[in-house]
Amino acid sequence: MLDKVHAGQKAIEPAFLQRAVDLSLRPNVQGPLSKLNPRERKITALVARGMRNRDIGAELGIGEGTVKVYLHAIYQKLGIENRTELALLAVNEQDG
C-alpha cells in the first residue's frame, strides 16, 4: 500500500471512498432515543405517559431512587435537562 501512495496512487479503493461519502450524506434515520438501552426506553415511555418516579419504579419493580439514577443517565445521553424535554423527545419520535 505504501508503494501505491509513493507512486501517487490512492491507498483506499474508490469504491470504499464512495461508500464512506454515501454513508456520511445519508440523513440519520434513527431518532435520539436510539442511544438508549431497552430499560431506559421503557422508563422514557412511562415518563411520556406522565407517570411519576414512584409509579415508574412500582411498574418496573425498582426503587424510586433507581428511577432517578436512570433518568440522570438518560438526560446525559440525550443532552437534555429534565423530564419535560424527555417527554417531548419521546412524543416527537413516536409521531415521526
CORKA-V949611 format. One line per field, one symbol per residue. ss: DSSP state (@ for helix, = for strand, . for the rest). burial: # if it has 24 or more other C-alpha atoms within 12 Angstrom, else .. Layout:
# CORKA-V949611
ss=???
burial=???
This chain:
# CORKA-V949611
ss=.@@@@@.......@@@@@@@@@@@@......@@@@..@@@@@@@@@@@....@@@@@@@@...@@@@@@@@@@@@@@@....@@@@@@@@@@@@@.
burial=...............................##..#...#########....#..##.........##.##.###..#....#..##.##......
